[in-house]
Amino acid sequence: MHRDRLRRSNPVLFQRELYRAIFAGARELGWDGAAVYAFAAAQLERAEPVISLKALSIAELKRLAAAIRERARAVRVEPTRPAA
């Protein structure tokens, strides 16, 4: 189901989809939960640490998912250098 439609019809499922996107990107980057929370606090410029993604708003979750997706994409397309 398209996320925009899902956001209106089932906000809880929409939020779960964002969590899934965040942690899928984190797994691709090799991050654990603590790294995700630290990245979230830095990316969202929060003074207090993020201890749970449930405390974030939908807008913040979307920004975090986009930032992690962009970071994972950059790692994916980064050329590997031959060993010298």
mmCIF file of the N, C-alpha and C atoms, coordinates in Angstrom:
data_MODEL
# 
_entry.id   MODEL 
# 
loop_
_atom_site.group_PDB 
_atom_site.id 
_atom_site.type_symbol 
_atom_site.label_atom_id 
_atom_site.label_alt_id 
_atom_site.label_comp_id 
_atom_site.label_asym_id 
_atom_site.label_entity_id 
_atom_site.label_seq_id 
_atom_site.pdbx_PDB_ins_code 
_atom_site.Cartn_x 
_atom_site.Cartn_y 
_atom_site.Cartn_z 
_atom_site.occupancy 
_atom_site.B_iso_or_equiv 
_atom_site.pdbx_formal_charge 
_atom_site.auth_seq_id 
_atom_site.auth_comp_id 
_atom_site.auth_asym_id 
_atom_site.auth_atom_id 
_atom_site.pdbx_PDB_model_num 
ATOM 1   N N  . MET A 1 1  ? 0.843  -1.177 0.000  1.00 0.00 ? 1  MET A N  1 
ATOM 2   C CA . MET A 1 1  ? 0.000  0.000  0.000  1.00 0.00 ? 1  MET A CA 1 
ATOM 3   C C  . MET A 1 1  ? 0.892  1.245  0.000  1.00 0.00 ? 1  MET A C  1 
ATOM 4   N N  . HIS A 1 2  ? 0.513  2.250  -0.714 1.00 0.00 ? 2  HIS A N  1 
ATOM 5   C CA . HIS A 1 2  ? 1.275  3.476  -0.800 1.00 0.00 ? 2  HIS A CA 1 
ATOM 6   C C  . HIS A 1 2  ? 1.323  4.146  0.568  1.00 0.00 ? 2  HIS A C  1 
ATOM 7   N N  . ARG A 1 3  ? 2.486  4.638  0.959  1.00 0.00 ? 3  ARG A N  1 
ATOM 8   C CA . ARG A 1 3  ? 2.659  5.181  2.312  1.00 0.00 ? 3  ARG A CA 1 
ATOM 9   C C  . ARG A 1 3  ? 1.749  6.365  2.614  1.00 0.00 ? 3  ARG A C  1 
ATOM 10  N N  . ASP A 1 4  ? 1.530  7.257  1.652  1.00 0.00 ? 4  ASP A N  1 
ATOM 11  C CA . ASP A 1 4  ? 0.673  8.412  1.926  1.00 0.00 ? 4  ASP A CA 1 
ATOM 12  C C  . ASP A 1 4  ? -0.755 7.978  2.241  1.00 0.00 ? 4  ASP A C  1 
ATOM 13  N N  . ARG A 1 5  ? -1.233 7.015  1.501  1.00 0.00 ? 5  ARG A N  1 
ATOM 14  C CA . ARG A 1 5  ? -2.574 6.504  1.759  1.00 0.00 ? 5  ARG A CA 1 
ATOM 15  C C  . ARG A 1 5  ? -2.599 5.771  3.098  1.00 0.00 ? 5  ARG A C  1 
ATOM 16  N N  . LEU A 1 6  ? -1.534 5.052  3.383  1.00 0.00 ? 6  LEU A N  1 
ATOM 17  C CA . LEU A 1 6  ? -1.439 4.317  4.633  1.00 0.00 ? 6  LEU A CA 1 
ATOM 18  C C  . LEU A 1 6  ? -1.415 5.275  5.821  1.00 0.00 ? 6  LEU A C  1 
ATOM 19  N N  . ARG A 1 7  ? -0.767 6.406  5.652  1.00 0.00 ? 7  ARG A N  1 
ATOM 20  C CA . ARG A 1 7  ? -0.695 7.379  6.748  1.00 0.00 ? 7  ARG A CA 1 
ATOM 21  C C  . ARG A 1 7  ? -2.085 7.838  7.168  1.00 0.00 ? 7  ARG A C  1 
ATOM 22  N N  . ARG A 1 8  ? -2.965 8.034  6.201  1.00 0.00 ? 8  ARG A N  1 
ATOM 23  C CA . ARG A 1 8  ? -4.321 8.474  6.526  1.00 0.00 ? 8  ARG A CA 1 
ATOM 24  C C  . ARG A 1 8  ? -5.194 7.338  7.043  1.00 0.00 ? 8  ARG A C  1 
ATOM 25  N N  . SER A 1 9  ? -5.076 6.168  6.425  1.00 0.00 ? 9  SER A N  1 
ATOM 26  C CA . SER A 1 9  ? -5.988 5.077  6.765  1.00 0.00 ? 9  SER A CA 1 
ATOM 27  C C  . SER A 1 9  ? -5.551 4.291  8.001  1.00 0.00 ? 9  SER A C  1 
ATOM 28  N N  . ASN A 1 10 ? -4.247 4.166  8.233  1.00 0.00 ? 10 ASN A N  1 
ATOM 29  C CA . ASN A 1 10 ? -3.759 3.390  9.369  1.00 0.00 ? 10 ASN A CA 1 
ATOM 30  C C  . ASN A 1 10 ? -2.445 3.997  9.870  1.00 0.00 ? 10 ASN A C  1 
ATOM 31  N N  . PRO A 1 11 ? -2.521 5.032  10.705 1.00 0.00 ? 11 PRO A N  1 
ATOM 32  C CA . PRO A 1 11 ? -1.306 5.727  11.145 1.00 0.00 ? 11 PRO A CA 1 
ATOM 33  C C  . PRO A 1 11 ? -0.331 4.841  11.924 1.00 0.00 ? 11 PRO A C  1 
ATOM 34  N N  . VAL A 1 12 ? -0.837 3.864  12.653 1.00 0.00 ? 12 VAL A N  1 
ATOM 35  C CA . VAL A 1 12 ? 0.040  2.983  13.424 1.00 0.00 ? 12 VAL A CA 1 
ATOM 36  C C  . VAL A 1 12 ? 0.877  2.121  12.479 1.00 0.00 ? 12 VAL A C  1 
ATOM 37  N N  . LEU A 1 13 ? 0.249  1.574  11.455 1.00 0.00 ? 13 LEU A N  1 
ATOM 38  C CA . LEU A 1 13 ? 0.975  0.779  10.471 1.00 0.00 ? 13 LEU A CA 1 
ATOM 39  C C  . LEU A 1 13 ? 1.974  1.651  9.699  1.00 0.00 ? 13 LEU A C  1 
ATOM 40  N N  . PHE A 1 14 ? 1.592  2.881  9.417  1.00 0.00 ? 14 PHE A N  1 
ATOM 41  C CA . PHE A 1 14 ? 2.492  3.825  8.748  1.00 0.00 ? 14 PHE A CA 1 
ATOM 42  C C  . PHE A 1 14 ? 3.740  4.045  9.599  1.00 0.00 ? 14 PHE A C  1 
ATOM 43  N N  . GLN A 1 15 ? 3.544  4.227  10.901 1.00 0.00 ? 15 GLN A N  1 
ATOM 44  C CA . GLN A 1 15 ? 4.668  4.439  11.812 1.00 0.00 ? 15 GLN A CA 1 
ATOM 45  C C  . GLN A 1 15 ? 5.560  3.193  11.849 1.00 0.00 ? 15 GLN A C  1 
ATOM 46  N N  . ARG A 1 16 ? 4.977  2.016  11.854 1.00 0.00 ? 16 ARG A N  1 
ATOM 47  C CA . ARG A 1 16 ? 5.757  0.771  11.827 1.00 0.00 ? 16 ARG A CA 1 
ATOM 48  C C  . ARG A 1 16 ? 6.570  0.652  10.548 1.00 0.00 ? 16 ARG A C  1 
ATOM 49  N N  . GLU A 1 17 ? 6.007  1.094  9.440  1.00 0.00 ? 17 GLU A N  1 
ATOM 50  C CA . GLU A 1 17 ? 6.739  1.069  8.166  1.00 0.00 ? 17 GLU A CA 1 
ATOM 51  C C  . GLU A 1 17 ? 7.962  1.979  8.227  1.00 0.00 ? 17 GLU A C  1 
ATOM 52  N N  . LEU A 1 18 ? 7.832  3.117  8.895  1.00 0.00 ? 18 LEU A N  1 
ATOM 53  C CA . LEU A 1 18 ? 8.978  4.013  9.052  1.00 0.00 ? 18 LEU A CA 1 
ATOM 54  C C  . LEU A 1 18 ? 10.047 3.370  9.935  1.00 0.00 ? 18 LEU A C  1 
ATOM 55  N N  . TYR A 1 19 ? 9.630  2.715  11.028 1.00 0.00 ? 19 TYR A N  1 
ATOM 56  C CA . TYR A 1 19 ? 10.597 2.003  11.880 1.00 0.00 ? 19 TYR A CA 1 
ATOM 57  C C  . TYR A 1 19 ? 11.325 0.940  11.062 1.00 0.00 ? 19 TYR A C  1 
ATOM 58  N N  . ARG A 1 20 ? 10.569 0.223  10.254 1.00 0.00 ? 20 ARG A N  1 
ATOM 59  C CA . ARG A 1 20 ? 11.161 -0.827 9.423  1.00 0.00 ? 20 ARG A CA 1 
ATOM 60  C C  . ARG A 1 20 ? 12.186 -0.242 8.457  1.00 0.00 ? 20 ARG A C  1 
ATOM 61  N N  . ALA A 1 21 ? 11.857 0.885  7.837  1.00 0.00 ? 21 ALA A N  1 
ATOM 62  C CA . ALA A 1 21 ? 12.783 1.523  6.899  1.00 0.00 ? 21 ALA A CA 1 
ATOM 63  C C  . ALA A 1 21 ? 14.047 1.992  7.621  1.00 0.00 ? 21 ALA A C  1 
ATOM 64  N N  . ILE A 1 22 ? 13.881 2.548  8.810  1.00 0.00 ? 22 ILE A N  1 
ATOM 65  C CA . ILE A 1 22 ? 15.030 3.048  9.580  1.00 0.00 ? 22 ILE A CA 1 
ATOM 66  C C  . ILE A 1 22 ? 15.960 1.898  9.938  1.00 0.00 ? 22 ILE A C  1 
ATOM 67  N N  . PHE A 1 23 ? 15.408 0.822  10.488 1.00 0.00 ? 23 PHE A N  1 
ATOM 68  C CA . PHE A 1 23 ? 16.265 -0.272 10.934 1.00 0.00 ? 23 PHE A CA 1 
ATOM 69  C C  . PHE A 1 23 ? 16.794 -1.114 9.781  1.00 0.00 ? 23 PHE A C  1 
ATOM 70  N N  . ALA A 1 24 ? 16.108 -1.139 8.650  1.00 0.00 ? 24 ALA A N  1 
ATOM 71  C CA . ALA A 1 24 ? 16.653 -1.828 7.471  1.00 0.00 ? 24 ALA A CA 1 
ATOM 72  C C  . ALA A 1 24 ? 17.899 -1.104 6.975  1.00 0.00 ? 24 ALA A C  1 
ATOM 73  N N  . GLY A 1 25 ? 17.824 0.219  6.915  1.00 0.00 ? 25 GLY A N  1 
ATOM 74  C CA . GLY A 1 25 ? 18.998 0.995  6.515  1.00 0.00 ? 25 GLY A CA 1 
ATOM 75  C C  . GLY A 1 25 ? 20.127 0.863  7.517  1.00 0.00 ? 25 GLY A C  1 
ATOM 76  N N  . ALA A 1 26 ? 19.772 0.829  8.795  1.00 0.00 ? 26 ALA A N  1 
ATOM 77  C CA . ALA A 1 26 ? 20.790 0.683  9.838  1.00 0.00 ? 26 ALA A CA 1 
ATOM 78  C C  . ALA A 1 26 ? 21.496 -0.665 9.729  1.00 0.00 ? 26 ALA A C  1 
ATOM 79  N N  . ARG A 1 27 ? 20.743 -1.719 9.447  1.00 0.00 ? 27 ARG A N  1 
ATOM 80  C CA . ARG A 1 27 ? 21.361 -3.039 9.267  1.00 0.00 ? 27 ARG A CA 1 
ATOM 81  C C  . ARG A 1 27 ? 22.311 -3.032 8.076  1.00 0.00 ? 27 ARG A C  1 
ATOM 82  N N  . GLU A 1 28 ? 21.907 -2.345 7.021  1.00 0.00 ? 28 GLU A N  1 
ATOM 83  C CA . GLU A 1 28 ? 22.761 -2.255 5.834  1.00 0.00 ? 28 GLU A CA 1 
ATOM 84  C C  . GLU A 1 28 ? 24.068 -1.529 6.153  1.00 0.00 ? 28 GLU A C  1 
ATOM 85  N N  . LEU A 1 29 ? 23.991 -0.567 7.068  1.00 0.00 ? 29 LEU A N  1 
ATOM 86  C CA . LEU A 1 29 ? 25.182 0.176  7.464  1.00 0.00 ? 29 LEU A CA 1 
ATOM 87  C C  . LEU A 1 29 ? 25.984 -0.539 8.559  1.00 0.00 ? 29 LEU A C  1 
ATOM 88  N N  . GLY A 1 30 ? 25.417 -1.615 9.112  1.00 0.00 ? 30 GLY A N  1 
ATOM 89  C CA . GLY A 1 30 ? 26.102 -2.342 10.168 1.00 0.00 ? 30 GLY A CA 1 
ATOM 90  C C  . GLY A 1 30 ? 25.941 -1.706 11.535 1.00 0.00 ? 30 GLY A C  1 
ATOM 91  N N  . TRP A 1 31 ? 24.907 -0.911 11.716 1.00 0.00 ? 31 TRP A N  1 
ATOM 92  C CA . TRP A 1 31 ? 24.679 -0.210 12.982 1.00 0.00 ? 31 TRP A CA 1 
ATOM 93  C C  . TRP A 1 31 ? 23.831 -1.051 13.912 1.00 0.00 ? 31 TRP A C  1 
ATOM 94  N N  . ASP A 1 32 ? 24.064 -0.879 15.223 1.00 0.00 ? 32 ASP A N  1 
ATOM 95  C CA . ASP A 1 32 ? 23.185 -1.479 16.214 1.00 0.00 ? 32 ASP A CA 1 
ATOM 96  C C  . ASP A 1 32 ? 22.205 -0.401 16.689 1.00 0.00 ? 32 ASP A C  1 
ATOM 97  N N  . GLY A 1 33 ? 21.357 -0.745 17.633 1.00 0.00 ? 33 GLY A N  1 
ATOM 98  C CA . GLY A 1 33 ? 20.345 0.189  18.110 1.00 0.00 ? 33 GLY A CA 1 
ATOM 99  C C  . GLY A 1 33 ? 20.935 1.468  18.678 1.00 0.00 ? 33 GLY A C  1 
ATOM 100 N N  . ALA A 1 34 ? 22.019 1.346  19.450 1.00 0.00 ? 34 ALA A N  1 
ATOM 101 C CA . ALA A 1 34 ? 22.642 2.518  20.055 1.00 0.00 ? 34 ALA A CA 1 
ATOM 102 C C  . ALA A 1 34 ? 23.146 3.484  18.978 1.00 0.00 ? 34 ALA A C  1 
ATOM 103 N N  . ALA A 1 35 ? 23.690 2.953  17.909 1.00 0.00 ? 35 ALA A N  1 
ATOM 104 C CA . ALA A 1 35 ? 24.178 3.802  16.821 1.00 0.00 ? 35 ALA A CA 1 
ATOM 105 C C  . ALA A 1 35 ? 23.018 4.531  16.136 1.00 0.00 ? 35 ALA A C  1 
ATOM 106 N N  . VAL A 1 36 ? 21.889 3.841  15.990 1.00 0.00 ? 36 VAL A N  1 
ATOM 107 C CA . VAL A 1 36 ? 20.709 4.467  15.383 1.00 0.00 ? 36 VAL A CA 1 
ATOM 108 C C  . VAL A 1 36 ? 20.237 5.632  16.252 1.00 0.00 ? 36 VAL A C  1 
ATOM 109 N N  . TYR A 1 37 ? 20.170 5.409  17.574 1.00 0.00 ? 37 TYR A N  1 
ATOM 110 C CA . TYR A 1 37 ? 19.694 6.455  18.472 1.00 0.00 ? 37 TYR A CA 1 
ATOM 111 C C  . TYR A 1 37 ? 20.661 7.643  18.507 1.00 0.00 ? 37 TYR A C  1 
ATOM 112 N N  . ALA A 1 38 ? 21.957 7.367  18.475 1.00 0.00 ? 38 ALA A N  1 
ATOM 113 C CA . ALA A 1 38 ? 22.947 8.442  18.451 1.00 0.00 ? 38 ALA A CA 1 
ATOM 114 C C  . ALA A 1 38 ? 22.844 9.240  17.148 1.00 0.00 ? 38 ALA A C  1 
ATOM 115 N N  . PHE A 1 39 ? 22.689 8.533  16.030 1.00 0.00 ? 39 PHE A N  1 
ATOM 116 C CA . PHE A 1 39 ? 22.538 9.207  14.736 1.00 0.00 ? 39 PHE A CA 1 
ATOM 117 C C  . PHE A 1 39 ? 21.259 10.039 14.724 1.00 0.00 ? 39 PHE A C  1 
ATOM 118 N N  . ALA A 1 40 ? 20.192 9.505  15.299 1.00 0.00 ? 40 ALA A N  1 
ATOM 119 C CA . ALA A 1 40 ? 18.916 10.235 15.355 1.00 0.00 ? 40 ALA A CA 1 
ATOM 120 C C  . ALA A 1 40 ? 19.059 11.523 16.145 1.00 0.00 ? 40 ALA A C  1 
ATOM 121 N N  . ALA A 1 41 ? 19.718 11.455 17.290 1.00 0.00 ? 41 ALA A N  1 
ATOM 122 C CA . ALA A 1 41 ? 19.900 12.654 18.110 1.00 0.00 ? 41 ALA A CA 1 
ATOM 123 C C  . ALA A 1 41 ? 20.724 13.703 17.366 1.00 0.00 ? 41 ALA A C  1 
ATOM 124 N N  . ALA A 1 42 ? 21.776 13.260 16.681 1.00 0.00 ? 42 ALA A N  1 
ATOM 125 C CA . ALA A 1 42 ? 22.623 14.194 15.938 1.00 0.00 ? 42 ALA A CA 1 
ATOM 126 C C  . ALA A 1 42 ? 21.890 14.749 14.720 1.00 0.00 ? 42 ALA A C  1 
ATOM 127 N N  . GLN A 1 43 ? 21.221 13.872 13.981 1.00 0.00 ? 43 GLN A N  1 
ATOM 128 C CA . GLN A 1 43 ? 20.555 14.287 12.745 1.00 0.00 ? 43 GLN A CA 1 
ATOM 129 C C  . GLN A 1 43 ? 19.392 15.229 13.023 1.00 0.00 ? 43 GLN A C  1 
ATOM 130 N N  . LEU A 1 44 ? 18.667 14.970 14.097 1.00 0.00 ? 44 LEU A N  1 
ATOM 131 C CA . LEU A 1 44 ? 17.497 15.787 14.427 1.00 0.00 ? 44 LEU A CA 1 
ATOM 132 C C  . LEU A 1 44 ? 17.858 16.964 15.317 1.00 0.00 ? 44 LEU A C  1 
ATOM 133 N N  . GLU A 1 45 ? 19.158 17.087 15.634 1.00 0.00 ? 45 GLU A N  1 
ATOM 134 C CA . GLU A 1 45 ? 19.686 18.181 16.453 1.00 0.00 ? 45 GLU A CA 1 
ATOM 135 C C  . GLU A 1 45 ? 18.934 18.308 17.773 1.00 0.00 ? 45 GLU A C  1 
ATOM 136 N N  . ARG A 1 46 ? 18.806 17.182 18.455 1.00 0.00 ? 46 ARG A N  1 
ATOM 137 C CA . ARG A 1 46 ? 18.138 17.164 19.750 1.00 0.00 ? 46 ARG A CA 1 
ATOM 138 C C  . ARG A 1 46 ? 19.174 17.326 20.852 1.00 0.00 ? 46 ARG A C  1 
ATOM 139 N N  . ALA A 1 47 ? 18.820 18.116 21.860 1.00 0.00 ? 47 ALA A N  1 
ATOM 140 C CA . ALA A 1 47 ? 19.723 18.304 22.987 1.00 0.00 ? 47 ALA A CA 1 
ATOM 141 C C  . ALA A 1 47 ? 19.764 17.044 23.851 1.00 0.00 ? 47 ALA A C  1 
ATOM 142 N N  . GLU A 1 48 ? 18.597 16.427 24.040 1.00 0.00 ? 48 GLU A N  1 
ATOM 143 C CA . GLU A 1 48 ? 18.537 15.217 24.857 1.00 0.00 ? 48 GLU A CA 1 
ATOM 144 C C  . GLU A 1 48 ? 18.740 13.993 23.964 1.00 0.00 ? 48 GLU A C  1 
ATOM 145 N N  . PRO A 1 49 ? 19.274 12.923 24.527 1.00 0.00 ? 49 PRO A N  1 
ATOM 146 C CA . PRO A 1 49 ? 19.481 11.722 23.708 1.00 0.00 ? 49 PRO A CA 1 
ATOM 147 C C  . PRO A 1 49 ? 18.151 11.058 23.347 1.00 0.00 ? 49 PRO A C  1 
ATOM 148 N N  . VAL A 1 50 ? 18.153 10.382 22.222 1.00 0.00 ? 50 VAL A N  1 
ATOM 149 C CA . VAL A 1 50 ? 16.980 9.624  21.798 1.00 0.00 ? 50 VAL A CA 1 
ATOM 150 C C  . VAL A 1 50 ? 17.116 8.234  22.396 1.00 0.00 ? 50 VAL A C  1 
ATOM 151 N N  . ILE A 1 51 ? 16.160 7.836  23.232 1.00 0.00 ? 51 ILE A N  1 
ATOM 152 C CA . ILE A 1 51 ? 16.217 6.511  23.844 1.00 0.00 ? 51 ILE A CA 1 
ATOM 153 C C  . ILE A 1 51 ? 15.194 5.566  23.230 1.00 0.00 ? 51 ILE A C  1 
ATOM 154 N N  . SER A 1 52 ? 14.249 6.124  22.462 1.00 0.00 ? 52 SER A N  1 
ATOM 155 C CA . SER A 1 52 ? 13.250 5.311  21.784 1.00 0.00 ? 52 SER A CA 1 
ATOM 156 C C  . SER A 1 52 ? 12.736 6.075  20.576 1.00 0.00 ? 52 SER A C  1 
ATOM 157 N N  . LEU A 1 53 ? 12.568 5.392  19.470 1.00 0.00 ? 53 LEU A N  1 
ATOM 158 C CA . LEU A 1 53 ? 12.027 6.039  18.278 1.00 0.00 ? 53 LEU A CA 1 
ATOM 159 C C  . LEU A 1 53 ? 10.551 6.376  18.459 1.00 0.00 ? 53 LEU A C  1 
ATOM 160 N N  . LYS A 1 54 ? 9.901  5.733  19.406 1.00 0.00 ? 54 LYS A N  1 
ATOM 161 C CA . LYS A 1 54 ? 8.487  6.009  19.660 1.00 0.00 ? 54 LYS A CA 1 
ATOM 162 C C  . LYS A 1 54 ? 8.266  7.432  20.167 1.00 0.00 ? 54 LYS A C  1 
ATOM 163 N N  . ALA A 1 55 ? 9.311  8.048  20.708 1.00 0.00 ? 55 ALA A N  1 
ATOM 164 C CA . ALA A 1 55 ? 9.199  9.415  21.216 1.00 0.00 ? 55 ALA A CA 1 
ATOM 165 C C  . ALA A 1 55 ? 9.262  10.455 20.097 1.00 0.00 ? 55 ALA A C  1 
ATOM 166 N N  . LEU A 1 56 ? 9.609  10.029 18.878 1.00 0.00 ? 56 LEU A N  1 
ATOM 167 C CA . LEU A 1 56 ? 9.745  10.951 17.759 1.00 0.00 ? 56 LEU A CA 1 
ATOM 168 C C  . LEU A 1 56 ? 8.410  11.150 17.053 1.00 0.00 ? 56 LEU A C  1 
ATOM 169 N N  . SER A 1 57 ? 8.246  12.330 16.487 1.00 0.00 ? 57 SER A N  1 
ATOM 170 C CA . SER A 1 57 ? 7.039  12.611 15.709 1.00 0.00 ? 57 SER A CA 1 
ATOM 171 C C  . SER A 1 57 ? 7.147  11.940 14.340 1.00 0.00 ? 57 SER A C  1 
ATOM 172 N N  . ILE A 1 58 ? 6.033  11.927 13.630 1.00 0.00 ? 58 ILE A N  1 
ATOM 173 C CA . ILE A 1 58 ? 6.022  11.350 12.282 1.00 0.00 ? 58 ILE A CA 1 
ATOM 174 C C  . ILE A 1 58 ? 6.995  12.111 11.374 1.00 0.00 ? 58 ILE A C  1 
ATOM 175 N N  . ALA A 1 59 ? 7.004  13.423 11.475 1.00 0.00 ? 59 ALA A N  1 
ATOM 176 C CA . ALA A 1 59 ? 7.906  14.229 10.640 1.00 0.00 ? 59 ALA A CA 1 
ATOM 177 C C  . ALA A 1 59 ? 9.366  13.896 10.949 1.00 0.00 ? 59 ALA A C  1 
ATOM 178 N N  . GLU A 1 60 ? 9.684  13.728 12.237 1.00 0.00 ? 60 GLU A N  1 
ATOM 179 C CA . GLU A 1 60 ? 11.052 13.387 12.606 1.00 0.00 ? 60 GLU A CA 1 
ATOM 180 C C  . GLU A 1 60 ? 11.419 11.981 12.125 1.00 0.00 ? 60 GLU A C  1 
ATOM 181 N N  . LEU A 1 61 ? 10.483 11.053 12.216 1.00 0.00 ? 61 LEU A N  1 
ATOM 182 C CA . LEU A 1 61 ? 10.743 9.699  11.720 1.00 0.00 ? 61 LEU A CA 1 
ATOM 183 C C  . LEU A 1 61 ? 10.997 9.708  10.218 1.00 0.00 ? 61 LEU A C  1 
ATOM 184 N N  . LYS A 1 62 ? 10.222 10.499 9.484  1.00 0.00 ? 62 LYS A N  1 
ATOM 185 C CA . LYS A 1 62 ? 10.418 10.589 8.039  1.00 0.00 ? 62 LYS A CA 1 
ATOM 186 C C  . LYS A 1 62 ? 11.784 11.186 7.707  1.00 0.00 ? 62 LYS A C  1 
ATOM 187 N N  . ARG A 1 63 ? 12.191 12.236 8.440  1.00 0.00 ? 63 ARG A N  1 
ATOM 188 C CA . ARG A 1 63 ? 13.513 12.841 8.213  1.00 0.00 ? 63 ARG A CA 1 
ATOM 189 C C  . ARG A 1 63 ? 14.623 11.852 8.527  1.00 0.00 ? 63 ARG A C  1 
ATOM 190 N N  . LEU A 1 64 ? 14.462 11.112 9.617  1.00 0.00 ? 64 LEU A N  1 
ATOM 191 C CA . LEU A 1 64 ? 15.475 10.137 10.006 1.00 0.00 ? 64 LEU A CA 1 
ATOM 192 C C  . LEU A 1 64 ? 15.567 9.010  8.983  1.00 0.00 ? 64 LEU A C  1 
ATOM 193 N N  . ALA A 1 65 ? 14.433 8.502  8.537  1.00 0.00 ? 65 ALA A N  1 
ATOM 194 C CA . ALA A 1 65 ? 14.429 7.439  7.532  1.00 0.00 ? 65 ALA A CA 1 
ATOM 195 C C  . ALA A 1 65 ? 15.097 7.909  6.246  1.00 0.00 ? 65 ALA A C  1 
ATOM 196 N N  . ALA A 1 66 ? 14.817 9.132  5.845  1.00 0.00 ? 66 ALA A N  1 
ATOM 197 C CA . ALA A 1 66 ? 15.427 9.670  4.621  1.00 0.00 ? 66 ALA A CA 1 
ATOM 198 C C  . ALA A 1 66 ? 16.940 9.826  4.786  1.00 0.00 ? 66 ALA A C  1 
ATOM 199 N N  . ALA A 1 67 ? 17.383 10.288 5.952  1.00 0.00 ? 67 ALA A N  1 
ATOM 200 C CA . ALA A 1 67 ? 18.815 10.475 6.189  1.00 0.00 ? 67 ALA A CA 1 
ATOM 201 C C  . ALA A 1 67 ? 19.556 9.139  6.197  1.00 0.00 ? 67 ALA A C  1 
ATOM 202 N N  . ILE A 1 68 ? 18.964 8.129  6.828  1.00 0.00 ? 68 ILE A N  1 
ATOM 203 C CA . ILE A 1 68 ? 19.601 6.816  6.858  1.00 0.00 ? 68 ILE A CA 1 
ATOM 204 C C  . ILE A 1 68 ? 19.599 6.189  5.473  1.00 0.00 ? 68 ILE A C  1 
ATOM 205 N N  . ARG A 1 69 ? 18.503 6.359  4.752  1.00 0.00 ? 69 ARG A N  1 
ATOM 206 C CA . ARG A 1 69 ? 18.431 5.830  3.384  1.00 0.00 ? 69 ARG A CA 1 
ATOM 207 C C  . ARG A 1 69 ? 19.512 6.477  2.513  1.00 0.00 ? 69 ARG A C  1 
ATOM 208 N N  . GLU A 1 70 ? 19.705 7.774  2.658  1.00 0.00 ? 70 GLU A N  1 
ATOM 209 C CA . GLU A 1 70 ? 20.720 8.490  1.877  1.00 0.00 ? 70 GLU A CA 1 
ATOM 210 C C  . GLU A 1 70 ? 22.124 8.021  2.265  1.00 0.00 ? 70 GLU A C  1 
ATOM 211 N N  . ARG A 1 71 ? 22.362 7.826  3.547  1.00 0.00 ? 71 ARG A N  1 
ATOM 212 C CA . ARG A 1 71 ? 23.672 7.352  4.011  1.00 0.00 ? 71 ARG A CA 1 
ATOM 213 C C  . ARG A 1 71 ? 23.933 5.942  3.480  1.00 0.00 ? 71 ARG A C  1 
ATOM 214 N N  . ALA A 1 72 ? 22.926 5.077  3.518  1.00 0.00 ? 72 ALA A N  1 
ATOM 215 C CA . ALA A 1 72 ? 23.091 3.707  3.013  1.00 0.00 ? 72 ALA A CA 1 
ATOM 216 C C  . ALA A 1 72 ? 23.332 3.715  1.505  1.00 0.00 ? 72 ALA A C  1 
ATOM 217 N N  . ARG A 1 73 ? 22.647 4.595  0.791  1.00 0.00 ? 73 ARG A N  1 
ATOM 218 C CA . ARG A 1 73 ? 22.833 4.697  -0.664 1.00 0.00 ? 73 ARG A CA 1 
ATOM 219 C C  . ARG A 1 73 ? 24.262 5.139  -0.979 1.00 0.00 ? 73 ARG A C  1 
ATOM 220 N N  . ALA A 1 74 ? 24.789 6.082  -0.202 1.00 0.00 ? 74 ALA A N  1 
ATOM 221 C CA . ALA A 1 74 ? 26.151 6.564  -0.431 1.00 0.00 ? 74 ALA A CA 1 
ATOM 222 C C  . ALA A 1 74 ? 27.163 5.451  -0.199 1.00 0.00 ? 74 ALA A C  1 
ATOM 223 N N  . VAL A 1 75 ? 26.918 4.622  0.799  1.00 0.00 ? 75 VAL A N  1 
ATOM 224 C CA . VAL A 1 75 ? 27.832 3.510  1.073  1.00 0.00 ? 75 VAL A CA 1 
ATOM 225 C C  . VAL A 1 75 ? 27.746 2.472  -0.036 1.00 0.00 ? 75 VAL A C  1 
ATOM 226 N N  . ARG A 1 76 ? 26.537 2.240  -0.548 1.00 0.00 ? 76 ARG A N  1 
ATOM 227 C CA . ARG A 1 76 ? 26.332 1.256  -1.610 1.00 0.00 ? 76 ARG A CA 1 
ATOM 228 C C  . ARG A 1 76 ? 27.062 1.627  -2.886 1.00 0.00 ? 76 ARG A C  1 
ATOM 229 N N  . VAL A 1 77 ? 27.039 2.896  -3.266 1.00 0.00 ? 77 VAL A N  1 
ATOM 230 C CA . VAL A 1 77 ? 27.615 3.304  -4.547 1.00 0.00 ? 77 VAL A CA 1 
ATOM 231 C C  . VAL A 1 77 ? 29.076 3.744  -4.422 1.00 0.00 ? 77 VAL A C  1 
ATOM 232 N N  . GLU A 1 78 ? 29.618 3.748  -3.238 1.00 0.00 ? 78 GLU A N  1 
ATOM 233 C CA . GLU A 1 78 ? 31.002 4.145  -3.055 1.00 0.00 ? 78 GLU A CA 1 
ATOM 234 C C  . GLU A 1 78 ? 31.906 3.131  -3.740 1.00 0.00 ? 78 GLU A C  1 
ATOM 235 N N  . PRO A 1 79 ? 32.759 3.585  -4.644 1.00 0.00 ? 79 PRO A N  1 
ATOM 236 C CA . PRO A 1 79 ? 33.619 2.643  -5.358 1.00 0.00 ? 79 PRO A CA 1 
ATOM 237 C C  . PRO A 1 79 ? 34.656 2.018  -4.417 1.00 0.00 ? 79 PRO A C  1 
ATOM 238 N N  . THR A 1 80 ? 34.937 0.767  -4.649 1.00 0.00 ? 80 THR A N  1 
ATOM 239 C CA . THR A 1 80 ? 35.969 0.098  -3.837 1.00 0.00 ? 80 THR A CA 1 
ATOM 240 C C  . THR A 1 80 ? 37.308 0.303  -4.513 1.00 0.00 ? 80 THR A C  1 
ATOM 241 N N  . ARG A 1 81 ? 38.297 0.527  -3.692 1.00 0.00 ? 81 ARG A N  1 
ATOM 242 C CA . ARG A 1 81 ? 39.635 0.740  -4.226 1.00 0.00 ? 81 ARG A CA 1 
ATOM 243 C C  . ARG A 1 81 ? 40.394 -0.593 -4.235 1.00 0.00 ? 81 ARG A C  1 
ATOM 244 N N  . PRO A 1 82 ? 41.122 -0.848 -5.301 1.00 0.00 ? 82 PRO A N  1 
ATOM 245 C CA . PRO A 1 82 ? 41.917 -2.075 -5.338 1.00 0.00 ? 82 PRO A CA 1 
ATOM 246 C C  . PRO A 1 82 ? 43.047 -1.996 -4.313 1.00 0.00 ? 82 PRO A C  1 
ATOM 247 N N  . ALA A 1 83 ? 43.376 -3.131 -3.739 1.00 0.00 ? 83 ALA A N  1 
ATOM 248 C CA . ALA A 1 83 ? 44.466 -3.165 -2.757 1.00 0.00 ? 83 ALA A CA 1 
ATOM 249 C C  . ALA A 1 83 ? 45.782 -2.852 -3.450 1.00 0.00 ? 83 ALA A C  1 
ATOM 250 N N  . ALA A 1 84 ? 46.579 -2.028 -2.798 1.00 0.00 ? 84 ALA A N  1 
ATOM 251 C CA . ALA A 1 84 ? 47.863 -1.633 -3.383 1.00 0.00 ? 84 ALA A CA 1 
ATOM 252 C C  . ALA A 1 84 ? 48.980 -2.533 -2.978 1.00 0.00 ? 84 ALA A C  1 
# 
